[in-house]
Amino acid sequence: MTTQQTSPAPQAPTTLRRVAGTAYFPIAFVARFPFAMMVVGTLTLVVSARESIWLGGVNSAVVGLGSALVGPLLGAAADRIGQRPVILLSGIVNSLALLAIAAVAFSSLPDIAVLAVGFIIGASSPQIGPFSRSRLVHLILTRLPSGRRAHSLNATMGYESAADETAFVFGPVVVGLLATTLSPAAPMIGAAVLTLLFVTAFALHPTAKVAAPTAEEPVAQAPARELRTLRVLVVVAGALGVGLFFGTVLTSLTAFLADTGNGDSAGLVYGVMGVGSTILALSVARFPERFRLSARWLSFSALMLASMIGFGLAGGLSGLIVAMAIAGIGIGPTIVTLYSLAAERSPQGRSATVMTMLGSATIVGQSAASALTGAVAEDAGSQVAMWLPVGAAALVVLAAVVNALACRAAEVVHPPAHELSDDELREEARALTELPTEHL
């Protein structure tokens, strides 16, 4: 009796949504909002409770400082032991801190107590955006057929950046709505509830276990000094500029519209930027191959700078709307490019660390810019503050120039293998972000 071997039946095309699960994307999207709400939310709460714009600005800066100092450590811990325990612990601490500041701000405790809780909020903030990118890149390079990886990687970076942008644009809008319709403490209570529900769901999602190190596959990490190379730090500098951009634009816009009697429209005008940003971020996967990452960063950051010059020159509501629309076209692809470069340049075994470095740089930039711009608007006037976004956009352009001149790496395309080592996965990620997508 002979055994006849048959070829396996062809498998249905595999997509990232099928691999990750349909529920993953809405959970990861909503879980970003507490992170996007915390800077503006704590600023609004402290100013209202303590009647001190100075204290509110300092507290926002302290929140950003906590995120900047501890965020990369959370990423390093996730690379070492897996995302699930890190996210669960940080989520619990963060939700308790958000509830605590709602109580402490209105208490008789000294200002230092408010600042201490603000630092804990920043330090414990779950890094959902960076962790999601790291998780999805891992799934793309290990679970998808090789022919689909290039398109999926580009499209995923576009979606993730659009999700971050949407959260950063509309998070402050949610804060404003809750603060004005309920109470100044409502945004922090709402953020705590979202953290408990959606951050916990993100931590418990099966994709967290897939990307975790195992005993059979021990962690192999590049030396920590590789995180301090120019190729990595210039991308972090770009993310810092993006955070400064968000903080200066929102604060100066709010101050200017309040001075002109249109304060209630600040959220809507700011939201104009999110429309173009989201559309362009989602369209990045369709950019032609010859439009390289370094050229994208230069082109779209230059558009950000041009829009902010128009922003400073705008004397009324219509001019601001036009400037914000143009800014949205620039900021979305810029964020996509930064995270694509981060995925490409992450040292072996330190993907989550690099992603959280970018996330922390963005939030510390937003925090510092909010405090500085608020102080300038109060002391020198909103019209002067309107020019601060030009400096933030200029920093993004400067980082893009340094990247183009000093950090452009040669592209190497590796043939697909059945099983790829960490080194090969990292090299393929670099190649995939530059491969054409229209023929796949």
C-alpha positions in Angstrom: 0.0 0.0 0.0 1.5 3.3 -1.1 0.9 6.7 0.4 0.0 9.3 -2.0 1.2 12.8 -1.1 -1.1 15.6 -2.0 -0.2 19.3 -2.1 -1.9 21.4 0.5 -5.0 23.3 -0.5 -4.3 26.9 -1.4 -4.9 29.3 1.4 -7.2 32.3 1.3 -5.3 35.6 1.0 -4.2 36.7 4.5 -4.7 40.3 5.6 -3.5 42.1 8.6 -7.0 42.6 9.8 -7.6 38.9 9.7 -4.3 38.2 11.5 -4.8 40.9 14.2 -8.6 40.4 14.5 -11.3 42.8 13.6 -11.7 44.1 17.2 -8.1 45.1 17.5 -8.3 48.3 15.6 -11.2 50.0 17.3 -9.8 49.0 20.7 -6.3 50.4 19.9 -7.9 53.6 18.4 -10.0 54.5 21.5 -7.2 53.5 23.9 -5.1 56.3 22.4 -7.5 59.1 23.6 -6.5 59.2 27.3 -2.9 59.9 26.2 -4.0 62.6 23.9 -6.3 64.2 26.5 -4.0 64.3 29.5 -1.9 67.4 28.7 -4.8 69.7 27.8 -7.0 68.0 30.4 -4.6 68.6 33.3 -4.0 72.2 32.1 -7.7 72.9 32.1 -8.3 71.3 35.4 -5.4 73.0 37.3 -6.2 76.4 35.9 -9.8 76.1 36.9 -9.1 74.6 40.3 -6.1 76.7 41.4 -6.9 79.8 39.3 -3.3 80.0 38.1 -2.3 79.8 34.5 1.3 79.6 35.5 0.7 76.5 37.7 -1.4 74.9 34.9 1.4 75.4 32.4 4.1 74.1 34.7 1.9 71.1 35.5 1.5 70.4 31.8 5.3 70.5 31.4 5.7 68.2 34.3 3.3 65.7 32.7 5.4 65.8 29.6 8.6 65.4 31.6 7.3 62.3 33.3 6.4 60.8 29.9 9.8 61.7 28.4 11.7 60.1 31.3 9.7 57.0 31.9 8.1 56.3 28.5 11.2 54.8 26.8 11.8 52.7 29.9 8.3 51.2 29.5 9.2 50.5 25.9 12.4 48.8 26.9 10.5 46.7 29.5 8.0 45.7 26.8 10.9 44.6 24.5 12.3 42.5 27.4 9.2 40.9 29.0 6.4 41.6 26.6 3.8 44.3 26.3 0.9 42.8 28.4 2.3 43.2 31.9 3.8 46.6 31.2 0.5 48.0 29.8 -1.6 46.4 32.5 0.5 47.9 35.3 0.9 51.3 33.7 -2.8 51.5 32.9 -3.8 50.8 36.4 -1.4 53.4 37.9 -2.4 55.9 35.2 -6.1 55.6 35.8 -5.6 56.0 39.6 -3.4 59.1 39.0 -6.0 60.7 36.7 -8.7 60.2 39.4 -6.3 61.5 42.0 -5.5 64.8 40.3 -9.2 65.5 39.9 -9.4 65.3 43.7 -6.0 66.9 44.6 -6.4 69.9 42.4 -9.5 71.0 44.3 -8.1 70.1 47.7 -6.2 72.2 50.2 -2.9 70.3 49.5 0.0 72.5 48.4 0.9 73.0 44.7 3.7 70.5 44.9 1.2 67.7 45.4 -0.5 68.7 42.1 2.8 68.6 40.3 3.7 65.3 41.9 0.5 63.7 40.6 1.0 65.3 37.2 4.4 63.7 37.0 2.9 60.3 37.8 0.3 60.8 35.1 3.0 61.4 32.5 5.3 58.6 33.8 2.5 56.0 33.8 0.8 57.0 30.6 0.3 53.8 28.5 2.2 54.2 25.2 -0.6 52.7 23.0 0.4 54.3 19.7 4.1 53.1 19.8 3.1 49.7 21.2 0.5 49.2 18.5 3.0 50.0 15.7 5.6 47.6 17.2 2.9 44.9 17.5 1.6 45.3 14.0 5.0 45.5 12.4 5.9 42.2 14.1 2.7 40.6 12.8 3.3 41.8 9.2 6.8 40.5 9.1 6.0 37.1 10.7 2.4 36.3 9.8 1.7 37.7 6.3 2.8 36.2 3.0 5.9 37.9 1.7 4.1 39.3 -1.3 1.7 41.3 0.9 4.2 42.7 3.4 5.3 45.8 1.5 1.8 47.1 0.9 0.6 46.2 4.4 3.6 47.9 6.1 3.1 51.1 4.3 -0.7 51.1 4.7 -0.3 50.2 8.4 2.1 53.1 9.1 -0.3 55.4 7.3 -3.3 54.2 9.4 -1.4 54.3 12.7 -0.3 57.9 12.1 -3.8 58.9 11.0 -5.1 57.3 14.3 -2.6 59.2 16.3 -3.3 62.4 14.5 -7.0 62.0 15.0 -6.5 61.4 18.7 -4.2 64.4 19.1 -6.5 66.7 17.2 -9.8 65.6 18.7 -8.6 64.7 22.2 -8.4 68.4 23.2 -11.9 68.9 21.6 -13.3 66.1 23.8 -11.6 67.8 26.8 -13.2 71.1 26.0 -16.7 69.6 25.6 -16.5 67.7 28.8 -15.1 70.6 30.8 -17.7 73.1 29.5 -20.7 70.9 29.7 -20.0 69.0 32.9 -17.0 70.2 35.1 -13.3 70.8 34.8 -12.7 67.4 36.5 -14.8 65.5 33.9 -12.1 65.1 31.3 -9.7 63.4 33.8 -12.5 61.2 35.1 -13.4 60.3 31.5 -9.8 59.6 30.6 -9.5 57.3 33.7 -12.6 55.3 32.6 -11.3 55.0 29.0 -7.9 53.8 30.4 -9.5 51.1 32.6 -11.7 49.8 29.8 -9.8 50.2 26.5 -6.2 50.2 27.6 -6.9 47.0 29.6 -8.6 45.5 26.5 -5.6 46.4 24.4 -3.3 44.8 26.9 -5.3 41.6 27.0 -5.8 41.3 23.3 -4.2 38.1 21.8 -1.8 40.1 19.7 0.1 41.2 22.8 1.0 37.5 23.5 2.0 36.9 19.9 4.6 39.7 20.0 6.0 38.7 23.4 9.3 37.0 23.9 9.2 33.3 24.8 11.5 30.8 26.4 12.0 29.1 23.1 12.9 32.4 21.5 15.0 34.4 24.0 15.3 38.1 23.6 18.4 39.2 21.6 18.8 43.0 21.9 21.3 45.3 20.3 23.4 47.4 22.7 21.7 50.4 24.2 24.2 52.7 22.6 22.6 52.0 19.2 19.6 54.0 20.5 21.8 57.1 20.6 23.0 57.0 17.0 22.3 60.0 14.8 20.0 57.9 12.6 17.7 57.3 15.5 18.0 60.6 17.3 17.2 62.7 14.3 13.9 61.0 14.0 13.2 61.6 17.7 14.0 65.3 17.1 11.5 65.3 14.3 8.9 63.8 16.7 9.8 66.5 19.3 9.1 69.1 16.6 5.8 67.6 15.8 4.8 67.8 19.5 5.9 71.4 19.7 3.9 72.0 16.6 0.7 70.6 18.2 1.2 72.5 21.4 2.0 75.9 19.9 -0.8 75.7 17.3 -3.6 74.7 19.7 -2.6 77.1 22.5 -1.9 80.2 20.3 -5.1 79.5 18.2 -7.2 79.3 21.4 -5.7 82.5 22.7 -6.1 84.4 19.5 -9.7 83.3 18.9 -10.6 84.2 22.6 -9.2 87.7 22.1 -11.2 88.2 18.9 -14.5 86.9 20.5 -14.5 83.6 18.7 -13.2 81.4 21.5 -16.0 78.9 21.2 -14.8 78.0 17.6 -11.3 77.1 18.6 -12.0 73.3 18.7 -13.7 73.4 15.3 -10.9 75.4 13.6 -8.3 73.2 15.1 -10.2 70.2 13.8 -9.8 71.4 10.2 -6.2 70.4 10.4 -7.2 66.8 11.3 -9.3 66.3 8.2 -6.5 66.8 5.7 -4.0 65.1 7.9 -6.1 62.0 8.2 -6.8 61.8 4.5 -3.1 62.3 3.5 -1.8 59.9 6.1 -4.1 57.1 4.8 -2.9 57.9 1.3 0.8 57.4 2.0 0.7 53.8 0.9 -0.1 55.0 -2.6 2.9 57.3 -3.0 5.2 56.2 -5.8 8.4 54.4 -5.0 10.6 57.2 -6.3 9.2 59.5 -3.6 11.6 58.4 -0.9 11.1 58.8 2.8 13.8 61.5 3.1 12.1 63.5 0.3 8.7 63.0 1.9 9.9 64.4 5.2 11.5 67.4 3.5 8.5 68.1 1.3 5.7 67.8 3.8 7.6 69.5 6.7 8.3 72.4 4.3 4.5 72.6 3.7 4.0 72.7 7.5 6.4 75.6 7.7 4.7 77.5 4.9 1.3 77.0 6.5 2.5 78.3 9.8 3.9 81.5 8.2 0.4 82.0 6.8 -1.0 81.2 10.2 1.0 84.0 11.8 0.0 86.4 9.0 -3.7 85.5 9.2 -5.7 88.3 10.7 -9.1 86.6 10.9 -11.0 83.4 11.0 -11.0 82.7 7.3 -7.3 83.0 7.0 -6.8 80.7 10.0 -9.0 78.0 8.5 -7.0 78.1 5.2 -3.7 77.8 7.1 -5.0 74.9 9.2 -6.2 73.1 6.2 -2.8 73.4 4.5 -1.1 72.4 7.8 -3.1 69.2 7.8 -1.8 68.2 4.4 1.7 68.6 5.7 1.5 67.1 9.2 -0.1 63.8 8.4 2.5 62.4 5.9 5.2 63.8 8.1 4.1 61.7 11.0 3.8 58.6 8.8 7.3 59.2 7.5 8.8 59.6 11.0 7.3 56.3 12.2 8.3 54.5 9.0 11.9 55.6 9.6 11.6 54.6 13.2 10.5 51.1 12.1 13.3 51.0 9.6 16.1 52.1 12.0 15.1 50.3 15.2 18.0 48.4 16.6 17.5 44.6 17.0 15.1 43.8 19.7 14.4 47.4 20.6 11.4 48.3 18.3 9.1 49.2 21.2 11.8 51.3 22.8 12.3 53.4 19.7 8.6 53.8 19.1 8.0 55.0 22.7 11.0 57.4 22.3 9.0 59.0 19.5 5.8 59.0 21.4 7.4 60.5 24.5 9.2 63.2 22.4 5.8 64.1 20.9 4.1 64.5 24.2 6.9 66.3 25.9 7.0 68.7 23.0 3.3 69.3 23.2 3.5 69.8 27.0 6.4 72.2 26.9 4.9 74.2 24.0 1.5 74.5 25.7 3.2 76.0 28.8 5.5 78.3 26.9 2.9 79.5 24.4 0.4 80.2 27.2 2.9 82.3 29.0 3.8 84.2 25.8 0.2 84.8 25.0 -0.5 86.1 28.5 2.6 88.4 28.6 3.1 89.5 25.0 -0.3 88.9 23.5 -1.8 86.3 21.3 -0.6 87.8 18.1 3.0 87.2 19.2 2.2 83.7 20.3 0.8 83.0 16.8 4.4 83.0 15.4 5.7 80.3 17.8 4.4 77.5 15.5 6.8 78.7 12.9 9.7 77.8 15.1 8.2 74.4 15.8 7.7 73.7 12.1 11.3 75.0 11.4 12.6 72.4 13.8 10.9 69.6 11.9 12.4 71.0 8.6 15.8 71.2 10.2 15.7 67.6 11.3 14.6 66.6 7.8 17.6 68.4 6.3 20.0 66.6 8.7 18.3 63.3 7.9 18.6 63.9 4.1 22.3 65.0 4.3 23.7 62.6 7.0 21.4 59.7 7.5 20.3 58.4 4.1 21.0 54.7 4.2 21.5 52.4 1.2 18.6 50.2 0.5 19.0 46.4 0.6 16.3 44.0 -0.4 16.5 40.6 1.1 14.7 37.6 -0.5 11.9 36.3 1.6 12.6 33.3 3.8 10.4 30.8 5.5 11.7 31.9 8.9 13.5 35.1 9.5 15.9 36.0 12.2 15.6 39.3 14.1 18.4 40.7 12.0 16.7 39.7 8.8 13.4 41.0 10.0 14.9 44.4 10.8 16.6 44.5 7.4 13.5 43.5 5.6 11.5 46.2 7.4 13.9 48.8 6.2 13.6 47.5 2.6 9.8 47.1 2.7 9.2 50.8 3.7 10.7 51.8 0.3 9.4 49.1 -2.0 6.7 49.9 -4.6 3.2 48.9 -3.6 1.1 49.4 -6.8 2.1 46.0 -8.3 1.4 43.9 -5.1 
